[in-house]
Amino acid sequence: MKIPRITWAAYGLALGVVVLDQLTKAWILNGLFLREVGQVEILPPLLNFTYVENTGVSFGLFGGGEARWVLTAFSILVAGGLAWWALKAGRRLLVAAIGLVIGGAIGNVIDRIRFGHVVDFVDFSGTGVFPWVFNVADSAITVGVALLILDSVMSERKPDVGAANEKA
């Protein structure tokens, strides 16, 4: 089976997200030693790096740790389904969205398998608007889902060329 070039773009973006996610987490754990320090002020009070062991999904939802392997399996299934969808996707925005979500899901799966939790550290809670602590993978998932919605809205607005030709 030949994999289309545009699909390789989705897979490459996913790989880039995984690498960036894991590099930032390694820096947080082994460079800044955030686990030991707890918090580093970056742009107080707007942005801090705060160490959080997230046992739930993005932004701490469904936390508690009991669902570690269920969340791991679910994330792997989602990433696999999206990887299959990427084989059929033809729009650049859709491919970018798929790649971001795959990369984010895999980045957090790696943490769940290695540590039993996801390492979160980006903290904008000082703004009073966004109370959650997150990471690069969470950001990729969020942006990817937003792009999936945008792609869906944009593709619905375009007239179906096949349907237009049938009416003519």
N, C-alpha and C positions, 0 to 999 in steps of 0.2 A: 504494500500500500504506500503510495506516494503522499507525503505530507505537504500540503500547500505552503508556500512561502509566508503567507499572512499568518498561518497557524504557528509557524516558527517564531514569528514576532510575539505572539501571545506567550509562548513558552519561554522565550528569551526575557520578556518583561517579568514573568513570574520568577525566573531564576534570579534576575536582578533584585527583585524585592526580597527574596529569601536571603541573598547574600548581604544586602544592606541591613536587613533586619537582624541577622545573626551577628554581623560586625558591630552594630551599635550596641547590641546586648552584651557582647564580649567586652566592649570598651566600658560599658556601665559596670559590669561585674569585676573586671580585671584591671581596668585602667583607672577609673574613678573610685573603684571599690565602694560603689554606692550601697551595696548590701550592708557593709559595715558602718558607713557614714549615715545612711538613711536619707539625707536630702542635701542637694547642692543648689544654691541659688544661682540662677543664670541671669534673668532679668526680673529681679524682685519688684513687686509681688506678682507680676504677670506670668512668668515662666520659671519653673523650678524642675530639677530632675529629682524625683522622689521614688525610692525603691518600693515596689509593690509586687507581692507574689499573688497573681490573679489565678484563682482556681476555677473561675467561670469562663465565659466567652468574652467577646469584645466589651470593653468598658465595665467588666465585673459582673455582667448579667449571669444569672444561674450559678453563682459562686458557692463554695462550700467543699469542693474537692471530691464529693461522692461520684460525680459524673465524669471523672477524668477520662476513662477509657471510652465511654459513650461519646463524649465530645471529640475525642481523638478520632474514633471511627467515623463519626458524622463528618468531621472536617475532611478526612481522607476521601470519603464518598463524594462530598461536594466538589473537592478539587478534581477528582476523577471525572465526574459528570461534566464539569466545566472544561476539562481538557478534551473530552469527546466533543462537546459543543464547539470548541475552537476549531475543530476539524471541518466544521460545516459553516462557520462564520465567514462572512465576506466583507463586512464593514469595519473600517479601521477603529472607530469608536467602540464598537462591540468587542473587537479583539483586544483593545487596550483594557477595557473593563474586565474582561475574562482573565487576562493575564494578571491584573492587580489583585483580583479576588483569589485566584489560585495561589499566587505568591504569598499573600497574607495568611491564607489558611495553612499553608505548609510551614511558614515561619513559626506560627503559634503551635502547630503540631510538634515540631522539633522540640520546643520548650516543654510541652506536656510530657513527651516521652522521656526527655533528659532529666527534667527537674520535678515533674509532677505538678507543675504550675507554669503559667506564662509570666515572663519577666516584663513588667510595665514600668515606665519611668518618666514619660513626658507628662508634666503636671501643669495645667493651666488653671487650677482651682483658685488661684489668687485673684482671678478675674471676677469671681463670684457668679459666673455664667456657666462654666463647664466644670463640674466637680470631679470628673473621672480622670484617672491616670491611665495612659495608653502607651503604645509603642508603634514602631514603623509598620508592623504587620497589620495592626488594627487600623491604622491610617489608610493603608493600601486597600483593605477590605471596604472601608467606608467610602473612599473615593471611587473604588470599583463599582460598588452598588449604586452610587449616585450616577455614574456614567452609564450603567445598565439602564437605569430609569430614563436618563436623557436620550439614550439611543432608541429606546422603545418609543418615546414620545416623538422623536424626530422621524423615525421610520414609519410611524402611523400617519404623519403629515404628508409624506411623499405619496403621490398617486401611484397605484400599481400599474406599471407599464403594460403588463399583459392584459389586465382588465380594460384599460383604455383602448388598446388595439382591438379587442373583441367588440366593443361598442361601435367602433368606426366602420 
